[in-house]
Amino acid sequence: MCETRSKNLPPWEALVMVAHYLDPQTLALASCVSKSWCQAMSLDVVWQPLCSSSFPSLSNLKISYPSVPYHRLYATGLAAFKRRHKPPSKPRLSIDNIVFTIQLSTKGVPIFTIAEAASNMNNNQVFKFDVDVKHGSFKGIKGLEEMKVTWNVVLKGWEAIFTMMDWQGKLSCRPVEGWFSEELPCAGCCSSEVGSGIVADLKVDMEVEKVSVGILRVVDWRYVSIEDGLRYLQHFLLPCS
């Protein structure tokens, strides 16, 4: 009886047996051969183990939506995975193209003003830059309370400018160090990693007469990478294509 039944099996059932040994990419290619191959390579029995092992949360949706085939669930999961893990494009803005201008003042009187190319400042592969202030600039600053801090990023040639920080308030309770931060707007289309959860960070170390500026992620309070920082700034300094 089994021998008689095997002789009457339609040809495409043999394809199903082979399909179990194929990877998803090969299955997708094989389904383009013909209509019978497409039917064999798209069966739920073939795609269920693949979908369950790679995207178990999507595989469970079959219970609520039984009409959706497993190969469609797998394709949806793969597309979402690729979008999430797609590496961001290289920033069009270079560190050599930007200048930092920093001013610390009180009662309208500047304490110090800095205009320095970002490429000339010290950094450790993250968007945090240190610059020394001329000796004597902080003379008498320890007694000040109300201060104004402004940090601008300027595109070389003064073609564009973006204000990273325009802060006014009381100095930190620690007399030898001022630490200021201000939330930054979302970069919109130009940044996939750096978004609204970031702040501009500026620290004034009065003991060693040094100013540090950077961009911090609020989620883990770590400085963003150089590329992420440039990718963020290009939204405001360069026209979007």
C-alpha positions, -999 to +999 in steps of 0.1 A: +000+000+000+028+024+009+046+014-023+015+022-044+010+056-026+046+066-032+042+061-069+012+086-069+030+114-050+031+146-070+065+158-081+065+189-059+064+168-027+100+157-034+109+194-034+095+198+001+119+171+014+148+190-002+136+223+011+141+213+047+179+213+041+181+247+024+189+281+041+164+310+038+183+327+010+184+296-011+147+290-005+139+324-017+159+319-049+145+285-055+109+298-052+115+319-083+121+288-106+085+280-112+050+280-097+053+245-083+087+253-068+073+285-053+045+265-036+070+239-023+095+264-010+068+286+007+051+260+028+047+267+065+062+233+074+094+245+057+095+280+072+082+274+107+115+261+122+134+289+105+111+316+118+109+301+153+146+299+157+154+334+142+124+354+152+104+336+180+083+366+189+071+369+153+066+332+150+041+334+179+020+358+160+008+328+139-015+319+168-034+352+165-030+355+128-031+320+113-036+333+078-002+349+077+024+324+063+056+318+081+077+329+051+060+363+053+067+365+090+103+356+085+107+382+057+092+409+079+115+400+108+146+400+086+137+434+071+132+449+106+166+434+118+184+449+088+169+483+094+178+482+131+214+471+125+221+490+093+254+510+099+248+547+096+263+565+067+296+583+070+292+620+081+296+646+054+310+670+080+347+667+089+363+676+122+386+698+102+356+719+090+344+731+124+355+758+149+344+760+185+337+794+200+332+794+238+326+824+260+322+826+298+310+859+312+293+875+342+272+907+342+279+911+305+317+912+311+336+883+294+359+863+316+374+845+286+366+839+250+379+810+229+378+805+191+396+773+183+395+747+155+381+714+168+410+696+151+435+715+173+418+704+206+427+673+225+402+643+223+401+606+229+381+593+199+349+605+215+331+638+210+348+655+240+374+682+235+398+699+259+414+733+254+437+752+277+428+787+287+455+814+289+470+817+323+452+842+345+419+840+328+402+826+359+415+852+382+387+862+407+363+837+392+359+817+424+337+844+440+313+846+411+278+830+412+257+842+383+274+833+350+266+830+313+281+803+292+279+802+254+292+775+231+288+777+194+299+754+166+309+773+135+314+760+100+347+772+087+343+804+066+314+813+089+289+798+064+268+784+092+266+784+130+249+762+156+245+771+192+252+741+214+247+759+247+235+793+258+233+788+296+228+813+324+226+806+361+246+800+392+280+785+392+285+750+406+288+748+444+323+735+439+344+767+436+371+752+414+349+736+388+319+747+368+299+720+350+271+730+327+248+710+305+219+717+282+195+694+262+200+694+225+172+693+199+166+662+178+188+660+146+159+646+125+169+630+093+207+632+096+213+610+127+202+574+132+219+569+166+221+603+181+187+618+188+168+638+214+184+619+243+216+639+243+230+670+260+257+695+253+283+693+281+308+720+291+331+718+321+354+746+333+383+733+354+397+764+372+425+746+389+443+736+357+427+764+336+411+740+311+377+740+293+361+707+281+331+705+257+313+674+244+280+657+236+267+632+262+240+605+258+215+608+287+208+571+287+242+560+299+260+594+304+287+585+279+302+607+253+291+600+218+317+590+192+333+615+169+313+603+139+280+604+158+288+639+169+296+651+134+265+633+120+244+652+145+260+686+137+258+683+100+220+685+102+224+720+115+255+731+096+251+715+061+220+716+039+201+682+038+200+665+005 
